[in-house]
Amino acid sequence: MFGKNKKDVVAVSTLPLEEFEFLLGRNSILCGNLQTKGASRIDGHFKGIIVSENDVLIGPNGVIEANIFGENVTVAGNVTGNIVARGTLEILASGVLNGDIKAGSLVVEPGAVLRGNIGGIEGIENPELSQAGVSE
């Protein structure tokens, strides 16, 4: 664990489902770009870009091929892509992350897999989707 103490970490994974603005079910597949102001939970297959002003949770069944920008990001599934978390990035024991990360603090549980480079977030801000190489 790097950064904050475990007791200070916001547990995105404990939020009730009704707290999520966007929810992708485990039997769903979505290709595209997602930009939200509220919390997002992805339990299905997602390919594209995720930009959130709030928290992002990749559930244990989530399979993601995307760059993710969010406040706090929790990975319990499988992510291939880079992650920028202004707050905490937490990779749970069931999580696999193949990509570079930039985070305010990092928690990697025993059993989690992290393959990539780790950096700080100095000067990092969430991109607008139009700035992230996405046309509207």
C-alpha positions as CSV (number, residue, x, y, z in Angstrom):
1,M,0.0,0.0,0.0
2,F,1.3,3.4,-0.9
3,G,-0.1,6.8,0.2
4,K,-3.1,6.9,2.6
5,N,-3.7,4.4,5.4
6,K,-6.2,1.7,4.6
7,K,-8.8,3.2,7.0
8,D,-8.7,6.5,5.0
9,V,-9.5,4.9,1.7
10,V,-13.0,5.5,0.3
11,A,-14.5,2.0,-0.3
12,V,-16.2,2.5,-3.7
13,S,-17.0,-1.2,-3.7
14,T,-19.3,-0.8,-0.7
15,L,-21.6,1.8,-2.4
16,P,-25.2,0.5,-2.9
17,L,-26.2,0.1,-6.6
18,E,-28.6,3.1,-6.5
19,E,-25.6,5.4,-5.8
20,F,-24.1,4.7,-9.2
21,E,-25.1,7.1,-12.0
22,F,-23.9,4.5,-14.7
23,L,-24.1,0.8,-14.3
24,L,-23.1,-1.8,-16.9
25,G,-24.4,-5.3,-16.0
26,R,-22.2,-8.4,-16.2
27,N,-23.9,-9.8,-19.3
28,S,-23.6,-6.5,-21.2
29,I,-21.1,-5.4,-23.8
30,L,-20.5,-1.8,-24.6
31,C,-18.0,-0.2,-27.0
32,G,-17.7,3.6,-26.9
33,N,-16.8,6.4,-24.7
34,L,-18.3,7.2,-21.3
35,Q,-18.3,10.6,-19.6
36,T,-20.1,10.9,-16.3
37,K,-20.4,13.3,-13.4
38,G,-21.5,10.6,-11.0
39,A,-20.1,7.3,-9.8
40,S,-19.9,4.4,-12.4
41,R,-19.8,0.7,-11.9
42,I,-18.9,-1.7,-14.7
43,D,-19.5,-5.4,-14.3
44,G,-19.6,-6.3,-18.0
45,H,-17.3,-5.9,-21.0
46,F,-16.4,-2.3,-21.9
47,K,-14.0,-1.0,-24.6
48,G,-13.3,2.7,-25.1
49,I,-12.6,5.6,-22.8
50,I,-14.0,6.3,-19.3
51,V,-13.9,9.8,-18.0
52,S,-15.6,10.4,-14.6
53,E,-15.7,13.4,-12.3
54,N,-16.5,10.8,-9.5
55,D,-15.7,7.3,-8.6
56,V,-15.3,4.3,-10.9
57,L,-15.7,0.7,-9.9
58,I,-14.7,-2.2,-12.1
59,G,-16.6,-5.2,-10.6
60,P,-15.2,-8.7,-10.3
61,N,-16.8,-9.7,-13.6
62,G,-15.7,-6.6,-15.4
63,V,-13.5,-6.9,-18.5
64,I,-12.2,-3.5,-19.6
65,E,-10.1,-2.3,-22.5
66,A,-10.0,1.4,-21.8
67,N,-8.2,4.3,-20.4
68,I,-9.9,5.3,-17.2
69,F,-9.9,8.8,-15.6
70,G,-11.7,9.2,-12.3
71,E,-11.6,10.4,-8.7
72,N,-11.3,7.1,-6.9
73,V,-10.9,4.0,-9.0
74,T,-11.4,0.4,-7.7
75,V,-10.4,-2.6,-9.8
76,A,-11.9,-5.9,-8.9
77,G,-12.0,-7.3,-12.4
78,N,-9.6,-7.3,-15.4
79,V,-8.4,-4.0,-16.9
80,T,-6.2,-3.4,-19.9
81,G,-5.5,0.3,-20.2
82,N,-4.0,3.2,-18.3
83,I,-5.7,4.7,-15.2
84,V,-5.5,8.2,-13.7
85,A,-7.1,8.4,-10.3
86,R,-7.0,11.9,-8.7
87,G,-7.8,10.2,-5.3
88,T,-7.1,6.6,-4.6
89,L,-6.6,3.7,-7.0
90,E,-7.4,0.4,-5.2
91,I,-6.7,-3.0,-6.9
92,L,-8.6,-5.7,-5.0
93,A,-7.3,-9.2,-4.5
94,S,-9.4,-10.4,-7.5
95,G,-8.2,-7.5,-9.7
96,V,-5.8,-7.6,-12.7
97,L,-4.4,-4.3,-14.2
98,N,-2.2,-4.3,-17.3
99,G,-1.4,-0.6,-17.8
100,D,0.3,2.5,-16.4
101,I,-1.2,4.3,-13.5
102,K,-1.1,7.8,-12.0
103,A,-2.8,8.1,-8.7
104,G,-2.9,10.3,-5.5
105,S,-2.6,7.1,-3.5
106,L,-2.4,3.4,-4.3
107,V,-3.7,0.3,-2.5
108,V,-2.8,-3.1,-3.9
109,E,-4.3,-6.0,-2.0
110,P,-2.4,-9.3,-1.7
111,G,-3.3,-11.5,-4.7
112,A,-3.9,-8.5,-7.0
113,V,-1.9,-8.2,-10.2
114,L,-0.4,-4.9,-11.4
115,R,1.7,-4.8,-14.6
116,G,2.8,-1.3,-15.6
117,N,4.4,1.9,-14.5
118,I,3.4,3.9,-11.4
119,G,3.5,7.7,-11.3
120,G,2.1,10.7,-9.4
121,I,-0.7,13.0,-10.5
122,E,1.0,16.4,-10.4
123,G,-0.8,18.6,-12.9
124,I,-3.2,15.9,-14.1
125,E,-6.8,16.7,-14.9
126,N,-9.6,14.7,-16.4
127,P,-9.7,15.3,-20.2
128,E,-12.9,16.2,-22.0
129,L,-13.7,13.4,-24.4
130,S,-13.1,15.7,-27.3
131,Q,-9.6,16.3,-25.9
132,A,-9.1,12.6,-25.4
133,G,-9.2,11.9,-29.1
134,V,-12.9,11.3,-29.3
135,S,-15.1,13.2,-31.7
136,E,-18.7,14.0,-30.8
